[in-house]
Amino acid sequence: MNTNERIGLWIVGAWGGVGTTVAVGLAALQAGLADETGLTSALPEFSDLDLLEWSTLTIGGHEIRETTYRAAAAELHRNSNVFTVELLERVGDRLEQFDRNVRVGTVLNVGPTIESLAADSARATARETAWATVERIGRDLAEFRQNNGLDRVLLVNLASTEPPVPDDRLQALRSLNWDDLERRIRDEQPCPVPASTLYAAAAMLAGCAYINFTPSLGSDLPALDELARRQRVVHCGRDGKTGETLLKSVLAPMFAARNLKVLSWVGHNIFGNLDGRVLDDPVNKATKVRSKDHLLQEILGYSPQTLVTIEYIESLGDWKTAWDHIHFQGFLGTKMAMQFTWQGCDSLLAAPLVLDLVRFSEREWRRGGCGVQAHLAALFKSPMGTTEARFAQQFEMLRAWAADVRRNPQRSDAS
Ligand SMILES: NC(=O)c1ccc[n+]([C@@H]2O[C@H](COP(=O)([O-])OP(=O)(O)OC[C@H]3O[C@@H](n4cnc5c(N)ncnc54)[C@H](O)[C@@H]3O)[C@@H](O)[C@H]2O)c1
């Protein structure tokens, strides 16, 4: 990076599986103990974009459970056989530095399953008013920036998946501008938006960028996009595309291009980490299933029968197995099937994507961009700002953005 800017990465869900792997991964990259395999932003075609360097980043965040990066990483190692003991020893001091920046988050409007994970200190936050929560989050971000001499802070939502907002309420929220939504967050009891949206609003009001790696609502409201533009910060989401859905977005266009009619697409997912425990609640699961399911209709232009299951199988730890069965019809009515099995380590697939999102977002923001970043669609299951669901086309959008950054390192419309 040509500037001397210092960048903060603020993780909501700091000590979760993905949050911990981001911290371990960043510390390893900073210490020269890991290579960049798995990072899209490290591809040669993005090497001349002046993306941020790992050494400029520091981590802080919000949590509702009490642990530390060292303890959370050791647990991931024990349960899922990821990281080496040697690596964890060598990055231990840096993880302790990151721990010092973690603050108590909020459990306001997260639903009973997430609330049940929380320590007493975090449970108490449900009694705060929604606006007091927004202000407290803002103060934590300001303190992080000041204590660490940071020029920019990007907040990434890596917290547990919230229950969906009911459709009628969502529709009403979508019709509001920021001033109206702010008034409602200040005045209305119970608060009309979930915690993820309070974090998004607080981040933007504090002049921070916002990235939603989860399927929770976050900044996916016109009012929040308006706020982002007003505050001249970038935002993007929702739900990192790391495994089964990545394959769907690659394979479904193939069936469409060969005029093969998909009759049904069944995807069974089993895994055993904390995310899986939360998604075992049918209410929280509904948010995730929706995020994994909608793209087939968007890509194919019709709705085959679909089934997505997500089951918590504790012994699997962070290792997810997805088995997909695609039943399709070819020439002369002949029915055929394709099946695939995906066995991925969830946090190790997600963490590099988080770092990519931070790098790409920071670059767009630094050149004067603001508002929703549709060109990051290839990295999300339910991308905001575009209806393009095909992976190859989404990747072309990222390439086109890169070409534009090369031509215009500073945007002409930036104030
Ligand atoms: N491959 C992947 O792992 C992947 C892909 C796409 C999306 N996601 C999403 O990313 C999120 C994180 O995944 P994970 O595997 O790390 O889950 P996790 O359960 O291990 O971590 C979530 C963390 O968030 C904390 N948390 C919950 N609510 C909070 C709140 N309101 N404020 C602050 N902290 C809160 C929890 O205590 C926990 O430590 C989940 O929503 C998941 O669905 C993960």
The ligand as an ORCA input file, in Angstrom:
! r2SCAN-3c Opt
* xyz 0 1
  N     -17.940    -21.050      6.050
  C     -18.432    -20.409      7.095
  O     -18.000    -20.663      8.189
  C     -19.484    -19.353      6.901
  C     -19.904    -19.033      5.607
  C     -20.864    -18.035      5.439
  C     -21.402    -17.406      6.554
  N     -21.001    -17.759      7.796
  C     -21.636    -17.084      8.924
  O     -20.645    -16.425      9.688
  C     -21.065    -16.365     11.051
  C     -19.940    -16.871     11.934
  O     -19.719    -18.260     11.707
  P     -18.885    -19.086     12.790
  O     -18.726    -20.449     12.270
  O     -17.704    -18.296     13.224
  O     -19.936    -19.125     13.998
  P     -19.616    -19.195     15.553
  O     -20.881    -19.620     16.200
  O     -18.393    -20.012     15.802
  O     -19.259    -17.698     15.944
  C     -20.202    -16.699     16.140
  C     -19.714    -15.838     17.283
  O     -20.565    -14.700     17.378
  C     -20.796    -14.431     18.759
  N     -22.030    -13.639     18.778
  C     -23.298    -14.069     18.573
  N     -24.150    -13.037     18.610
  C     -23.416    -11.920     18.846
  C     -23.747    -10.556     18.966
  N     -24.999    -10.126     18.863
  N     -22.739     -9.675     19.197
  C     -21.447    -10.104     19.306
  N     -21.080    -11.404     19.178
  C     -22.061    -12.301     18.944
  C     -20.871    -15.808     19.397
  O     -20.630    -15.752     20.770
  C     -19.769    -16.555     18.633
  O     -18.533    -16.427     19.268
  C     -22.357    -17.176     11.148
  O     -23.471    -16.320     11.064
  C     -22.284    -18.036      9.902
  O     -23.551    -18.470      9.466
  C     -20.039    -18.696      8.001
*
